[in-house]
Amino acid sequence: MSKVFQNAFLGSLVADALSMPVHWYYDTTALDRDYGAITGYQAPRNPHPDSILWRSSYQPINDRGEILHDQARFWGQKGVHYHQFLEAGENTLNYQLGIELYRWIIMRGGYSEKEWLDHYIEVMQTPGWHKDTYVEEVHRNFFTHYARGKKPMDCSVKDLHIGALSQVPALIAGLDALGDPAPEELTEVIKSHVRLTHNHPESIEAATLLVRLLCDLNEGKPLRESIASRAVKWTGATTLKDWEKRSDREVVGSKVSTACYLPEAMTASLHFVWKYEQDFATGIQANAQVGGDNCHRAAIVGGLLGGELGVPEDWLFGLKAMEALRCDQGLKPIKDPDF
């Protein structure tokens, strides 16, 4: 079992949980006022000054499309925090799905696209399975297609949000726990999995890059060297070196957007990985502190820094996912110090 892949998964969860209370803050003055320095897990608080739930809506066509459940009443209201009912150290919905994917792979002893989609539909349709208020557009579109009678394998949408990568570290860790898949095999499985929901060339290419960077780490290649050779499309090493000298909020907020759209969201993520490639804690804290879609950048920032450096044990205390990753609800514990 690869410690790189395990730690990449844990790193992504830690970075998401750290960013959760300041997720989608675009006013950094408000972020600093409401939460200060993001150095540890915090619970979210209302109001969220940049929340767009007041102008968001989702009306299921029928029961097959019902995924908001008791959270639906908060949509259309101003100031509602996207993750208002999550506790400090808890993961956002997309990473909860990643945790479920990992557990599901371990418990059934394998991975199947069709069977995973059936399970995804089941948990999303289950009231109380999670307590996150916000459900991303990609899920709403998927279940709209499903409610209209499309088969699950045909419900994907052309989505280029960086949230497409949130399950990548989980899937790699799950597949690795069952064997030693070759990089080419991992890449193809990840690409197919991402297409199930985010069927956009940019999303597939970003997922491919993340897999290859993690595989390089697993083979002992230096992270910066891999980024410089593999991420030419996203940003050259010269640019990343120049950005090292600038403040993070100047880079992610001025040079590239803090928002969720690829390819800029990948470039923003690689900035933190490159600059803090010797410091896991500072890297994930910097990612959180600039706001925007910091939770979904966590798949890259926390994943790659965790894969390269390991995840310091103190970050695992307070991470709510740890119980589920051990043996909750019949999952057999993995006898490894990283867990």
ZADO-1210 file (C-alpha; in nm, 4 decimals, padded with zeros to 6 digits):
<atoms>
<atom x="00.0000" y="00.0000" z="00.0000" code="MET" pos="1"/>
<atom x="00.1437" y="00.3346" z="-00.1057" code="SER" pos="2"/>
<atom x="00.1959" y="00.5921" z="00.1669" code="LYS" pos="3"/>
<atom x="00.2033" y="00.8602" z="-00.1032" code="VAL" pos="4"/>
<atom x="-00.1495" y="00.7784" z="-00.2198" code="PHE" pos="5"/>
<atom x="-00.2821" y="00.7360" z="00.1338" code="GLN" pos="6"/>
<atom x="-00.1368" y="01.0666" z="00.2461" code="ASN" pos="7"/>
<atom x="-00.2590" y="01.2418" z="-00.0666" code="ALA" pos="8"/>
<atom x="-00.6127" y="01.1361" z="00.0216" code="PHE" pos="9"/>
<atom x="-00.5743" y="01.2438" z="00.3840" code="LEU" pos="10"/>
<atom x="-00.4099" y="01.5689" z="00.2770" code="GLY" pos="11"/>
<atom x="-00.7010" y="01.6541" z="00.0511" code="SER" pos="12"/>
<atom x="-00.9487" y="01.5949" z="00.3360" code="LEU" pos="13"/>
<atom x="-00.7464" y="01.8048" z="00.5797" code="VAL" pos="14"/>
<atom x="-00.7131" y="02.0933" z="00.3337" code="ALA" pos="15"/>
<atom x="-01.0862" y="02.0855" z="00.2534" code="ASP" pos="16"/>
<atom x="-01.1905" y="02.0801" z="00.6200" code="ALA" pos="17"/>
<atom x="-00.9537" y="02.3686" z="00.6966" code="LEU" pos="18"/>
<atom x="-01.0937" y="02.5777" z="00.4098" code="SER" pos="19"/>
<atom x="-01.4584" y="02.4905" z="00.4734" code="MET" pos="20"/>
<atom x="-01.5614" y="02.7906" z="00.6905" code="PRO" pos="21"/>
<atom x="-01.4127" y="03.0401" z="00.4438" code="VAL" pos="22"/>
<atom x="-01.5204" y="02.8579" z="00.1290" code="HIS" pos="23"/>
<atom x="-01.6278" y="03.0945" z="-00.1471" code="TRP" pos="24"/>
<atom x="-01.5306" y="03.4093" z="00.0384" code="TYR" pos="25"/>
<atom x="-01.4270" y="03.6498" z="-00.2371" code="TYR" pos="26"/>
<atom x="-01.4028" y="03.9554" z="-00.0116" code="ASP" pos="27"/>
<atom x="-01.0779" y="03.8841" z="00.1731" code="THR" pos="28"/>
<atom x="-01.1345" y="04.1776" z="00.4083" code="THR" pos="29"/>
<atom x="-01.4556" y="04.0081" z="00.5209" code="ALA" pos="30"/>
<atom x="-01.2733" y="03.6745" z="00.5443" code="LEU" pos="31"/>
<atom x="-01.0105" y="03.8235" z="00.7768" code="ASP" pos="32"/>
<atom x="-01.2766" y="04.0009" z="00.9810" code="ARG" pos="33"/>
<atom x="-01.4939" y="03.6925" z="01.0256" code="ASP" pos="34"/>
<atom x="-01.2292" y="03.4240" z="01.0808" code="TYR" pos="35"/>
<atom x="-00.8857" y="03.5834" z="01.1161" code="GLY" pos="36"/>
<atom x="-00.5818" y="03.3686" z="01.0408" code="ALA" pos="37"/>
<atom x="-00.6879" y="03.0220" z="00.9241" code="ILE" pos="38"/>
<atom x="-00.4498" y="02.8101" z="01.1301" code="THR" pos="39"/>
<atom x="-00.6845" y="02.5347" z="01.2469" code="GLY" pos="40"/>
<atom x="-01.0284" y="02.3859" z="01.1983" code="TYR" pos="41"/>
<atom x="-01.3179" y="02.6218" z="01.2625" code="GLN" pos="42"/>
<atom x="-01.6947" y="02.5911" z="01.2415" code="ALA" pos="43"/>
<atom x="-01.8758" y="02.8049" z="00.9817" code="PRO" pos="44"/>
<atom x="-02.0911" y="03.0958" z="01.0935" code="ARG" pos="45"/>
<atom x="-02.3791" y="03.2901" z="00.9437" code="ASN" pos="46"/>
<atom x="-02.4010" y="03.5283" z="00.7747" code="PRO" pos="47"/>
<atom x="-02.1732" y="03.4507" z="00.4815" code="HIS" pos="48"/>
<atom x="-02.1304" y="03.7877" z="00.3054" code="PRO" pos="49"/>
<atom x="-02.0540" y="03.6389" z="-00.0371" code="ASP" pos="50"/>
<atom x="-02.3145" y="03.3613" z="-00.0356" code="SER" pos="51"/>
<atom x="-02.5126" y="03.3288" z="-00.3580" code="ILE" pos="52"/>
<atom x="-02.7726" y="03.0919" z="-00.2169" code="LEU" pos="53"/>
<atom x="-03.0205" y="03.3788" z="-00.2252" code="TRP" pos="54"/>
<atom x="-03.0160" y="03.3652" z="-00.6035" code="ARG" pos="55"/>
<atom x="-02.9746" y="02.9901" z="-00.6369" code="SER" pos="56"/>
<atom x="-03.2602" y="02.7500" z="-00.6879" code="SER" pos="57"/>
<atom x="-03.3299" y="02.3853" z="-00.7566" code="TYR" pos="58"/>
<atom x="-03.6702" y="02.2304" z="-00.8031" code="GLN" pos="59"/>
<atom x="-03.6687" y="01.8528" z="-00.8526" code="PRO" pos="60"/>
<atom x="-03.8918" y="01.7335" z="-01.1330" code="ILE" pos="61"/>
<atom x="-03.9951" y="01.4276" z="-00.9310" code="ASN" pos="62"/>
<atom x="-03.8736" y="01.2091" z="-00.6457" code="ASP" pos="63"/>
<atom x="-03.5836" y="01.0798" z="-00.8548" code="ARG" pos="64"/>
<atom x="-03.4392" y="01.4301" z="-00.8527" code="GLY" pos="65"/>
<atom x="-03.4832" y="01.5022" z="-00.4817" code="GLU" pos="66"/>
<atom x="-03.1379" y="01.5720" z="-00.3357" code="ILE" pos="67"/>
<atom x="-03.1768" y="01.8887" z="-00.1240" code="LEU" pos="68"/>
<atom x="-03.4209" y="01.7371" z="00.1261" code="HIS" pos="69"/>
<atom x="-03.4530" y="01.9501" z="00.4422" code="ASP" pos="70"/>
<atom x="-03.1827" y="02.1908" z="00.3223" code="GLN" pos="71"/>
<atom x="-03.4070" y="02.3188" z="00.0429" code="ALA" pos="72"/>
<atom x="-03.5699" y="02.5775" z="00.2705" code="ARG" pos="73"/>
<atom x="-03.2425" y="02.7694" z="00.3017" code="PHE" pos="74"/>
<atom x="-03.2056" y="02.8225" z="-00.0711" code="TRP" pos="75"/>
<atom x="-03.3196" y="03.1655" z="-00.1810" code="GLY" pos="76"/>
<atom x="-03.2206" y="03.3253" z="00.1511" code="GLN" pos="77"/>
<atom x="-02.9493" y="03.5892" z="00.1865" code="LYS" pos="78"/>
<atom x="-02.6436" y="03.5434" z="00.4045" code="GLY" pos="79"/>
<atom x="-02.6755" y="03.1658" z="00.4426" code="VAL" pos="80"/>
<atom x="-02.3395" y="02.9919" z="00.4771" code="HIS" pos="81"/>
<atom x="-02.2989" y="02.7141" z="00.2225" code="TYR" pos="82"/>
<atom x="-02.1847" y="02.4714" z="00.4936" code="HIS" pos="83"/>
<atom x="-02.3701" y="02.6171" z="00.7917" code="GLN" pos="84"/>
<atom x="-02.4407" y="02.2882" z="00.9714" code="PHE" pos="85"/>
<atom x="-02.0947" y="02.1321" z="00.9390" code="LEU" pos="86"/>
<atom x="-01.8751" y="02.1093" z="01.2462" code="GLU" pos="87"/>
<atom x="-01.5135" y="02.2196" z="01.2756" code="ALA" pos="88"/>
<atom x="-01.3008" y="01.9586" z="01.0997" code="GLY" pos="89"/>
<atom x="-01.5854" y="01.8244" z="00.8865" code="GLU" pos="90"/>
<atom x="-01.5663" y="01.7841" z="00.5109" code="ASN" pos="91"/>
<atom x="-01.7823" y="01.9432" z="00.2441" code="THR" pos="92"/>
<atom x="-02.0203" y="01.7332" z="00.0363" code="LEU" pos="93"/>
<atom x="-01.7902" y="01.6546" z="-00.2566" code="ASN" pos="94"/>
<atom x="-01.5253" y="01.5191" z="-00.0192" code="TYR" pos="95"/>
<atom x="-01.7874" y="01.3297" z="00.1795" code="GLN" pos="96"/>
<atom x="-01.8666" y="01.1600" z="-00.1499" code="LEU" pos="97"/>
<atom x="-01.4952" y="01.0888" z="-00.1870" code="GLY" pos="98"/>
<atom x="-01.4874" y="00.9319" z="00.1594" code="ILE" pos="99"/>
<atom x="-01.7919" y="00.7231" z="00.0681" code="GLU" pos="100"/>
<atom x="-01.6245" y="00.6188" z="-00.2573" code="LEU" pos="101"/>
<atom x="-01.3115" y="00.5078" z="-00.0735" code="TYR" pos="102"/>
<atom x="-01.5118" y="00.3120" z="00.1863" code="ARG" pos="103"/>
<atom x="-01.7304" y="00.1595" z="-00.0821" code="TRP" pos="104"/>
<atom x="-01.4296" y="00.0356" z="-00.2805" code="ILE" pos="105"/>
<atom x="-01.2740" y="-00.1216" z="00.0302" code="ILE" pos="106"/>
<atom x="-01.5971" y="-00.2818" z="00.1469" code="MET" pos="107"/>
<atom x="-01.6892" y="-00.4359" z="-00.1877" code="ARG" pos="108"/>
<atom x="-01.3320" y="-00.5169" z="-00.2891" code="GLY" pos="109"/>
<atom x="-01.3341" y="-00.3369" z="-00.6227" code="GLY" pos="110"/>
<atom x="-01.4601" y="-00.0519" z="-00.8360" code="TYR" pos="111"/>
<atom x="-01.7321" y="-00.0419" z="-01.0999" code="SER" pos="112"/>
<atom x="-01.8550" y="00.2752" z="-01.2681" code="GLU" pos="113"/>
<atom x="-02.2132" y="00.1538" z="-01.2993" code="LYS" pos="114"/>
<atom x="-02.2339" y="00.0243" z="-00.9434" code="GLU" pos="115"/>
<atom x="-02.0738" y="00.3399" z="-00.8044" code="TRP" pos="116"/>
<atom x="-02.3318" y="00.5544" z="-00.9843" code="LEU" pos="117"/>
<atom x="-02.6080" y="00.3435" z="-00.8323" code="ASP" pos="118"/>
<atom x="-02.4567" y="00.4003" z="-00.4875" code="HIS" pos="119"/>
<atom x="-02.4041" y="00.7721" z="-00.5548" code="TYR" pos="120"/>
<atom x="-02.7719" y="00.8049" z="-00.6463" code="ILE" pos="121"/>
<atom x="-02.8735" y="00.6112" z="-00.3365" code="GLU" pos="122"/>
<atom x="-02.6802" y="00.8238" z="-00.0875" code="VAL" pos="123"/>
<atom x="-02.7712" y="01.1541" z="-00.2510" code="MET" pos="124"/>
<atom x="-03.1397" y="01.0589" z="-00.2382" code="GLN" pos="125"/>
<atom x="-03.1169" y="00.9611" z="00.1299" code="THR" pos="126"/>
<atom x="-03.2408" y="01.2359" z="00.3660" code="PRO" pos="127"/>
<atom x="-02.9843" y="01.3090" z="00.6364" code="GLY" pos="128"/>
<atom x="-02.6973" y="01.1246" z="00.4683" code="TRP" pos="129"/>
<atom x="-02.5091" y="01.4546" z="00.4903" code="HIS" pos="130"/>
<atom x="-02.5869" y="01.7911" z="00.6470" code="LYS" pos="131"/>
<atom x="-02.4256" y="02.0218" z="00.3931" code="ASP" pos="132"/>
<atom x="-02.6569" y="02.2971" z="00.2708" code="THR" pos="133"/>
<atom x="-02.4944" y="02.3536" z="-00.0672" code="TYR" pos="134"/>
<atom x="-02.5130" y="02.0959" z="-00.3439" code="VAL" pos="135"/>
<atom x="-02.3048" y="02.1889" z="-00.6449" code="GLU" pos="136"/>
<atom x="-02.4528" y="02.2566" z="-00.9847" code="GLU" pos="137"/>
<atom x="-02.3047" y="01.9403" z="-01.1327" code="VAL" pos="138"/>
<atom x="-02.5101" y="01.7235" z="-00.8949" code="HIS" pos="139"/>
<atom x="-02.8245" y="01.9241" z="-00.9608" code="ARG" pos="140"/>
<atom x="-02.7788" y="01.8826" z="-01.3361" code="ASN" pos="141"/>
<atom x="-02.7020" y="01.5123" z="-01.3034" code="PHE" pos="142"/>
<atom x="-03.0191" y="01.4490" z="-01.1027" code="PHE" pos="143"/>
<atom x="-03.2282" y="01.6631" z="-01.3354" code="THR" pos="144"/>
<atom x="-03.1236" y="01.4327" z="-01.6194" code="HIS" pos="145"/>
<atom x="-03.1867" y="01.1286" z="-01.3999" code="TYR" pos="146"/>
<atom x="-03.5328" y="01.2565" z="-01.3055" code="ALA" pos="147"/>
<atom x="-03.6115" y="01.2922" z="-01.6758" code="ARG" pos="148"/>
<atom x="-03.5512" y="00.9214" z="-01.7217" code="GLY" pos="149"/>
<atom x="-03.1938" y="00.9101" z="-01.8452" code="LYS" pos="150"/>
<atom x="-02.9797" y="00.6149" z="-01.7452" code="LYS" pos="151"/>
<atom x="-02.7160" y="00.7031" z="-01.4816" code="PRO" pos="152"/>
<atom x="-02.4318" y="00.6492" z="-01.7294" code="MET" pos="153"/>
<atom x="-02.5926" y="00.9136" z="-01.9524" code="ASP" pos="154"/>
<atom x="-02.6531" y="01.1820" z="-01.6876" code="CYS" pos="155"/>
<atom x="-02.3116" y="01.3488" z="-01.7008" code="SER" pos="156"/>
<atom x="-02.2835" y="01.7169" z="-01.7905" code="VAL" pos="157"/>
<atom x="-02.0142" y="01.9273" z="-01.9547" code="LYS" pos="158"/>
<atom x="-01.8775" y="02.0767" z="-01.6328" code="ASP" pos="159"/>
<atom x="-01.5332" y="02.2372" z="-01.5927" code="LEU" pos="160"/>
<atom x="-01.5362" y="02.3210" z="-01.2214" code="HIS" pos="161"/>
<atom x="-01.2329" y="02.2176" z="-01.0189" code="ILE" pos="162"/>
<atom x="-01.4719" y="02.0215" z="-00.7992" code="GLY" pos="163"/>
<atom x="-01.4262" y="01.7530" z="-01.0655" code="ALA" pos="164"/>
<atom x="-01.1025" y="01.6570" z="-00.8854" code="LEU" pos="165"/>
<atom x="-01.2401" y="01.6256" z="-00.5329" code="SER" pos="166"/>
<atom x="-01.2795" y="01.2456" z="-00.5533" code="GLN" pos="167"/>
<atom x="-00.9537" y="01.1768" z="-00.7368" code="VAL" pos="168"/>
<atom x="-00.7298" y="01.1236" z="-00.4290" code="PRO" pos="169"/>
<atom x="-00.9995" y="00.9062" z="-00.2692" code="ALA" pos="170"/>
<atom x="-01.0341" y="00.6844" z="-00.5753" code="LEU" pos="171"/>
<atom x="-00.6573" y="00.6451" z="-00.6123" code="ILE" pos="172"/>
<atom x="-00.6221" y="00.5545" z="-00.2431" code="ALA" pos="173"/>
<atom x="-00.9068" y="00.3048" z="-00.2662" code="GLY" pos="174"/>
<atom x="-00.7716" y="00.1319" z="-00.5750" code="LEU" pos="175"/>
<atom x="-00.4221" y="00.1275" z="-00.4267" code="ASP" pos="176"/>
<atom x="-00.5491" y="-00.0300" z="-00.1039" code="ALA" pos="177"/>
<atom x="-00.6644" y="-00.3306" z="-00.3064" code="LEU" pos="178"/>
<atom x="-00.3465" y="-00.3779" z="-00.5071" code="GLY" pos="179"/>
<atom x="-00.0716" y="-00.1989" z="-00.6932" code="ASP" pos="180"/>
<atom x="-00.2281" y="-00.0499" z="-01.0068" code="PRO" pos="181"/>
<atom x="00.0027" y="00.0725" z="-01.2802" code="ALA" pos="182"/>
<atom x="00.0046" y="00.4477" z="-01.3529" code="PRO" pos="183"/>
<atom x="-00.1582" y="00.3925" z="-01.6922" code="GLU" pos="184"/>
<atom x="-00.4358" y="00.1883" z="-01.5357" code="GLU" pos="185"/>
<atom x="-00.4959" y="00.4481" z="-01.2646" code="LEU" pos="186"/>
<atom x="-00.5090" y="00.7261" z="-01.5200" code="THR" pos="187"/>
<atom x="-00.7711" y="00.5540" z="-01.7326" code="GLU" pos="188"/>
<atom x="-00.9917" y="00.4679" z="-01.4341" code="VAL" pos="189"/>
<atom x="-00.9717" y="00.8250" z="-01.3017" code="ILE" pos="190"/>
<atom x="-01.0551" y="00.9752" z="-01.6400" code="LYS" pos="191"/>
<atom x="-01.3569" y="00.7478" z="-01.6765" code="SER" pos="192"/>
<atom x="-01.4723" y="00.8234" z="-01.3234" code="HIS" pos="193"/>
<atom x="-01.4528" y="01.2013" z="-01.3712" code="VAL" pos="194"/>
<atom x="-01.6511" y="01.1702" z="-01.6963" code="ARG" pos="195"/>
<atom x="-01.9405" y="01.0206" z="-01.4991" code="LEU" pos="196"/>
<atom x="-02.0254" y="01.3683" z="-01.3705" code="THR" pos="197"/>
<atom x="-01.7852" y="01.6274" z="-01.5181" code="HIS" pos="198"/>
<atom x="-01.7647" y="01.5360" z="-01.8853" code="ASN" pos="199"/>
<atom x="-01.5535" y="01.8289" z="-02.0010" code="HIS" pos="200"/>
<atom x="-01.2082" y="01.8141" z="-02.1684" code="PRO" pos="201"/>
<atom x="-01.0596" y="02.0585" z="-01.9152" code="GLU" pos="202"/>
<atom x="-01.1835" y="01.8482" z="-01.6230" code="SER" pos="203"/>
<atom x="-01.0462" y="01.5281" z="-01.7747" code="ILE" pos="204"/>
<atom x="-00.7113" y="01.6909" z="-01.8509" code="GLU" pos="205"/>
<atom x="-00.6840" y="01.8359" z="-01.4997" code="ALA" pos="206"/>
<atom x="-00.7635" y="01.4972" z="-01.3442" code="ALA" pos="207"/>
<atom x="-00.5040" y="01.3327" z="-01.5670" code="THR" pos="208"/>
<atom x="-00.2414" y="01.5833" z="-01.4545" code="LEU" pos="209"/>
<atom x="-00.3167" y="01.5226" z="-01.0864" code="LEU" pos="210"/>
<atom x="-00.2918" y="01.1452" z="-01.1286" code="VAL" pos="211"/>
<atom x="00.0379" y="01.1694" z="-01.3128" code="ARG" pos="212"/>
<atom x="00.1878" y="01.4056" z="-01.0561" code="LEU" pos="213"/>
<atom x="00.0859" y="01.1696" z="-00.7757" code="LEU" pos="214"/>
<atom x="00.2262" y="00.8708" z="-00.9626" code="CYS" pos="215"/>
<atom x="00.5522" y="01.0583" z="-01.0114" code="ASP" pos="216"/>
<atom x="00.5663" y="01.1211" z="-00.6363" code="LEU" pos="217"/>
<atom x="00.4999" y="00.7549" z="-00.5728" code="ASN" pos="218"/>
<atom x="00.7972" y="00.6720" z="-00.7937" code="GLU" pos="219"/>
<atom x="01.0199" y="00.9086" z="-00.5966" code="GLY" pos="220"/>
<atom x="01.0388" y="01.1958" z="-00.8462" code="LYS" pos="221"/>
<atom x="01.0748" y="01.5491" z="-00.7047" code="PRO" pos="222"/>
<atom x="00.7449" y="01.7360" z="-00.7088" code="LEU" pos="223"/>
<atom x="00.8733" y="02.0582" z="-00.8610" code="ARG" pos="224"/>
<atom x="01.0478" y="01.8630" z="-01.1344" code="GLU" pos="225"/>
<atom x="00.7245" y="01.6842" z="-01.2203" code="SER" pos="226"/>
<atom x="00.5228" y="02.0063" z="-01.2239" code="ILE" pos="227"/>
<atom x="00.7791" y="02.1748" z="-01.4476" code="ALA" pos="228"/>
<atom x="00.7680" y="01.8907" z="-01.6991" code="SER" pos="229"/>
<atom x="00.3999" y="01.7964" z="-01.6896" code="ARG" pos="230"/>
<atom x="00.2135" y="02.1223" z="-01.6227" code="ALA" pos="231"/>
<atom x="00.3384" y="02.3277" z="-01.9165" code="VAL" pos="232"/>
<atom x="-00.0156" y="02.3979" z="-02.0353" code="LYS" pos="233"/>
<atom x="-00.1258" y="02.5190" z="-01.6938" code="TRP" pos="234"/>
<atom x="00.1770" y="02.7300" z="-01.6075" code="THR" pos="235"/>
<atom x="00.5481" y="02.7208" z="-01.6762" code="GLY" pos="236"/>
<atom x="00.8034" y="02.6762" z="-01.4009" code="ALA" pos="237"/>
<atom x="00.9375" y="03.0243" z="-01.4771" code="THR" pos="238"/>
<atom x="00.6010" y="03.1763" z="-01.3884" code="THR" pos="239"/>
<atom x="00.5755" y="02.9744" z="-01.0686" code="LEU" pos="240"/>
<atom x="00.9258" y="03.0786" z="-00.9674" code="LYS" pos="241"/>
<atom x="00.8371" y="03.4424" z="-01.0222" code="ASP" pos="242"/>
<atom x="00.5181" y="03.4067" z="-00.8192" code="TRP" pos="243"/>
<atom x="00.7152" y="03.2716" z="-00.5221" code="GLU" pos="244"/>
<atom x="00.8259" y="03.6293" z="-00.4543" code="LYS" pos="245"/>
<atom x="00.4735" y="03.7701" z="-00.4525" code="ARG" pos="246"/>
<atom x="00.2025" y="03.7558" z="-00.1884" code="SER" pos="247"/>
<atom x="-00.0453" y="03.4740" z="-00.2265" code="ASP" pos="248"/>
<atom x="-00.3396" y="03.7120" z="-00.2553" code="ARG" pos="249"/>
<atom x="-00.1642" y="03.8995" z="-00.5323" code="GLU" pos="250"/>
<atom x="-00.1097" y="03.5786" z="-00.7258" code="VAL" pos="251"/>
<atom x="-00.4431" y="03.4083" z="-00.6541" code="VAL" pos="252"/>
<atom x="-00.6831" y="03.6958" z="-00.6905" code="GLY" pos="253"/>
<atom x="-00.4909" y="03.9146" z="-00.9345" code="SER" pos="254"/>
<atom x="-00.2712" y="03.7002" z="-01.1579" code="LYS" pos="255"/>
<atom x="-00.5217" y="03.4144" z="-01.1611" code="VAL" pos="256"/>
<atom x="-00.8787" y="03.3946" z="-01.0366" code="SER" pos="257"/>
<atom x="-00.9795" y="03.2520" z="-00.7000" code="THR" pos="258"/>
<atom x="-01.2917" y="03.1092" z="-00.8627" code="ALA" pos="259"/>
<atom x="-01.3798" y="02.7494" z="-00.9434" code="CYS" pos="260"/>
<atom x="-01.3298" y="02.7356" z="-01.3193" code="TYR" pos="261"/>
<atom x="-01.0589" y="02.5371" z="-01.4926" code="LEU" pos="262"/>
<atom x="-00.7953" y="02.5901" z="-01.6139" code="PRO" pos="263"/>
<atom x="-00.7200" y="02.8918" z="-01.3880" code="GLU" pos="264"/>
<atom x="-00.8231" y="02.7058" z="-01.0730" code="ALA" pos="265"/>
<atom x="-00.5578" y="02.4427" z="-01.1489" code="MET" pos="266"/>
<atom x="-00.2945" y="02.7116" z="-01.2060" code="THR" pos="267"/>
<atom x="-00.3870" y="02.8713" z="-00.8736" code="ALA" pos="268"/>
<atom x="-00.3560" y="02.5358" z="-00.6992" code="SER" pos="269"/>
<atom x="-00.0147" y="02.4666" z="-00.8485" code="LEU" pos="270"/>
<atom x="00.1083" y="02.8022" z="-00.7192" code="HIS" pos="271"/>
<atom x="00.0544" y="02.6868" z="-00.3600" code="PHE" pos="272"/>
<atom x="00.2044" y="02.3452" z="-00.4255" code="VAL" pos="273"/>
<atom x="00.5145" y="02.4944" z="-00.5872" code="TRP" pos="274"/>
<atom x="00.5691" y="02.7713" z="-00.3320" code="LYS" pos="275"/>
<atom x="00.5122" y="02.5569" z="-00.0227" code="TYR" pos="276"/>
<atom x="00.6471" y="02.2245" z="-00.1440" code="GLU" pos="277"/>
<atom x="00.8429" y="02.1849" z="00.1801" code="GLN" pos="278"/>
<atom x="00.5687" y="02.2952" z="00.4209" code="ASP" pos="279"/>
<atom x="00.2343" y="02.1147" z="00.4272" code="PHE" pos="280"/>
<atom x="00.0716" y="02.3285" z="00.6966" code="ALA" pos="281"/>
<atom x="00.1675" y="02.6654" z="00.5512" code="THR" pos="282"/>
<atom x="00.0604" y="02.5542" z="00.2046" code="GLY" pos="283"/>
<atom x="-00.2904" y="02.4474" z="00.3009" code="ILE" pos="284"/>
<atom x="-00.3315" y="02.7519" z="00.5256" code="GLN" pos="285"/>
<atom x="-00.2285" y="02.9850" z="00.2431" code="ALA" pos="286"/>
<atom x="-00.4754" y="02.8150" z="00.0098" code="ASN" pos="287"/>
<atom x="-00.7554" y="02.8642" z="00.2623" code="ALA" pos="288"/>
<atom x="-00.6626" y="03.2248" z="00.3372" code="GLN" pos="289"/>
<atom x="-00.7080" y="03.3547" z="-00.0182" code="VAL" pos="290"/>
<atom x="-01.0701" y="03.2369" z="-00.0238" code="GLY" pos="291"/>
<atom x="-01.2591" y="03.1587" z="-00.3411" code="GLY" pos="292"/>
<atom x="-01.2945" y="02.7909" z="-00.4225" code="ASP" pos="293"/>
<atom x="-01.0281" y="02.6912" z="-00.1726" code="ASN" pos="294"/>
<atom x="-01.2119" y="02.3722" z="-00.0764" code="CYS" pos="295"/>
<atom x="-01.1871" y="02.2234" z="-00.4234" code="HIS" pos="296"/>
<atom x="-00.8304" y="02.3467" z="-00.4763" code="ARG" pos="297"/>
<atom x="-00.7646" y="02.1310" z="-00.1675" code="ALA" pos="298"/>
<atom x="-00.7651" y="01.8174" z="-00.3840" code="ALA" pos="299"/>
<atom x="-00.4492" y="01.9436" z="-00.5536" code="ILE" pos="300"/>
<atom x="-00.2877" y="02.1478" z="-00.2758" code="VAL" pos="301"/>
<atom x="-00.3554" y="01.9078" z="00.0103" code="GLY" pos="302"/>
<atom x="-00.3246" y="01.6055" z="-00.2141" code="GLY" pos="303"/>
<atom x="00.0148" y="01.6842" z="-00.3608" code="LEU" pos="304"/>
<atom x="00.1691" y="01.8353" z="-00.0472" code="LEU" pos="305"/>
<atom x="00.0346" y="01.5483" z="00.1603" code="GLY" pos="306"/>
<atom x="00.1633" y="01.2968" z="-00.0910" code="GLY" pos="307"/>
<atom x="00.5097" y="01.4492" z="-00.0947" code="GLU" pos="308"/>
<atom x="00.5556" y="01.5426" z="00.2709" code="LEU" pos="309"/>
<atom x="00.3089" y="01.3236" z="00.4585" code="GLY" pos="310"/>
<atom x="00.0327" y="01.4648" z="00.6760" code="VAL" pos="311"/>
<atom x="00.1480" y="01.5789" z="01.0208" code="PRO" pos="312"/>
<atom x="-00.0349" y="01.3829" z="01.2884" code="GLU" pos="313"/>
<atom x="-00.1708" y="01.6917" z="01.4626" code="ASP" pos="314"/>
<atom x="-00.3835" y="01.7666" z="01.1540" code="TRP" pos="315"/>
<atom x="-00.5561" y="01.4297" z="01.1873" code="LEU" pos="316"/>
<atom x="-00.6819" y="01.5149" z="01.5351" code="PHE" pos="317"/>
<atom x="-01.0125" y="01.6916" z="01.4902" code="GLY" pos="318"/>
<atom x="-01.0597" y="01.5697" z="01.1323" code="LEU" pos="319"/>
<atom x="-01.4090" y="01.4238" z="01.1531" code="LYS" pos="320"/>
<atom x="-01.3492" y="01.1817" z="00.8659" code="ALA" pos="321"/>
<atom x="-01.0997" y="00.9756" z="01.0646" code="MET" pos="322"/>
<atom x="-01.3678" y="00.7648" z="01.2334" code="GLU" pos="323"/>
<atom x="-01.5257" y="00.6717" z="00.9016" code="ALA" pos="324"/>
<atom x="-01.1866" y="00.5912" z="00.7518" code="LEU" pos="325"/>
<atom x="-01.1103" y="00.3416" z="01.0274" code="ARG" pos="326"/>
<atom x="-01.3956" y="00.0960" z="01.0719" code="CYS" pos="327"/>
<atom x="-01.7275" y="00.2784" z="01.0931" code="ASP" pos="328"/>
<atom x="-02.0304" y="00.0817" z="00.9733" code="GLN" pos="329"/>
<atom x="-01.8406" y="-00.2366" z="00.9004" code="GLY" pos="330"/>
<atom x="-01.5390" y="-00.0973" z="00.7188" code="LEU" pos="331"/>
<atom x="-01.2358" y="-00.3062" z="00.8071" code="LYS" pos="332"/>
<atom x="-00.9522" y="-00.1017" z="00.9579" code="PRO" pos="333"/>
<atom x="-00.6395" y="-00.0566" z="00.7498" code="ILE" pos="334"/>
<atom x="-00.3411" y="-00.1412" z="00.9648" code="LYS" pos="335"/>
<atom x="-00.1153" y="00.1464" z="00.8711" code="ASP" pos="336"/>
<atom x="00.0184" y="00.4270" z="01.0915" code="PRO" pos="337"/>
<atom x="-00.1031" y="00.6881" z="00.8440" code="ASP" pos="338"/>
<atom x="-00.4597" y="00.5968" z="00.9387" code="PHE" pos="339"/>
</atoms>
